[in-house]
Amino acid sequence: MDYHSGWHLLQIPGPTNVPARVLAALAEPTIDHRGKTFADLAQEVHAGISQVAQASGTPILFPSSGTGAWEAALVNTLSPGDRVLMFETGHFATLWRDMALQWGLQVEFLSGDWRHGIDPAAVEAALRRDSDHRIRAVMAVHNETSTGICSPIPAVRRIMNQLAHPALLMVDTISSLGSIDYRHDEWEVDVMVGCSQKGLMVPPGIGINIVSEKAWRYAESSRLPKSYWNWQAMKTVGRSGFFPYTPPTNLLYGLREALRLILAEGLPHVFARHARLAEATRQAVSGWGLELLCANPKEYSNSLTAVILPPGYDTTAFCQMTAEAFNLSLGQGLGRLRGRVFRIGHLGDLNELMLLGALGGLETALKRAGIPCQPQGLPAAIGYLGRTSPSAS
Ligand SMILES: Cc1ncc(COP(=O)(O)O)c(C=O)c1O
C-alpha cells in the first residue's frame, strides 16, 4: 500500500512526534548565521537547554546526532590509554563502550544483565579498587533506550564524592533530557550528552554537551585528536551567539520553539506527564499479562517501556506488522534483545488519548498476531488514567 489513511502513530523511543508549532518554526526562512537575529536565536536556545537540564553551564551544540555528542565528550577530555569506568546497562551503553575502545581508552565495563540499571554497590567496589585514581571518567547512560531502564545517577555521584574520587562524571541523557528529571548541577555532572530528537521534540540533527568547570580543566590537557568536535572553538558561542562553522539554523528555530513549549508547560508538569503516561503503559502491559523487561520497579523508565513477548514470538516481525497493518511504529529489540522485546516510546509531544490510541492498536495487533495474552491492557490503562489526574508532584 502506498498510502495509509489517518495519522501515523510514532511510538518509537525517538525520534519523537514533532509538534505543529515546531514544524512551522522549522519552515522559517534560513537567515544569515553571522547576523544579530541569529545570535539572539542561538542565545535563547542555549539558555533554554540550560533550564531544561537544570544546569548553570553553557551548552555546546553540534550539528550531529547523539553519537557525535558522545564522541565530543570523549575526545575533549581524555587522552590515549586513559582508563574509564562504564556500565553494561544495554545496547547504547555497549555502543558507547565500543567507541571508547576505538579511541584507545582502557575501559573497565561492569557487566550487567540488561534488566537492571547501574548497581551503586558495583560502582563503589570498582572505585575502591582504583585507590591510585587511575580512572579518569565514570561514564553512565541515565536512561537506557534499549531496555527502558533508568539508572540512579545521584547515587553514582554520591559514591564518587564519598570516596573523594576525582574522575569526571559523564552522563548520557539522550532519552531522559526533557522527559525525566535530570539535574545537571545538583548531581554535579561534568559532561552531559544529549540530542534534539527525543524529549526535546525536534528532528534529529543537534547533539548537545554541557560541560563543568572541572571538565574544561580536563580539556586543557586532553590529547585525543579532535577538530570538528573541539569544544574550545565552541566556547564563546553561548556569549556571542556565533558558531565557528555553519550551524543548523532551521533546526535551531525548531529547538527554540520546542524549548518554549516545554518551559511554558513547566518542567515539573512535563516530568509528571511522562510519569503518568509511563504508568498507564505499564498498567496496560500488566493487563495483557506480558512481562516488562525492567526487573526493578524503582528503575522503570518514564520515557519508554520494553515488553518481552512469550518464547516463539519474534518482536521484529511483530513491529513490522503493527506498522503495516495499523500505521503504528514501535521500537524493535536492539542488540542482544533483537526479536525478544518491543519498545513503546511514550516521550515527547504526547497526551493521554494519543497513548490510548497506540495501546488500543497494540492490543488489536497482539490479538491479530495470535500472541497469547489477556485483552485487558487498554481497559487497565483507561482505568488508571480515569482514576488519577495529572499533577506536578
Ligand atoms: C541512550 C542513547 N544513547 C545514544 C544514542 C545514539 O544517538 P544517535 O542515534 O542520535 O546518534 C541513542 C539513540 O537512540 C540513545 O538512545
The ligand as an ORCA input file, in Angstrom:
! r2SCAN-3c Opt
* xyz 0 1
  C      20.698      6.400     25.213
  C      21.186      6.658     23.828
  N      22.473      6.986     23.644
  C      22.966      7.230     22.417
  C      22.176      7.139     21.289
  C      22.753      7.419     19.951
  O      22.179      8.596     19.467
  P      22.032      8.894     17.899
  O      21.309      7.737     17.304
  O      21.231     10.176     17.862
  O      23.396      9.059     17.356
  C      20.825      6.803     21.433
  C      19.956      6.687     20.267
  O      18.799      6.346     20.339
  C      20.329      6.558     22.731
  O      19.040      6.239     22.912
*
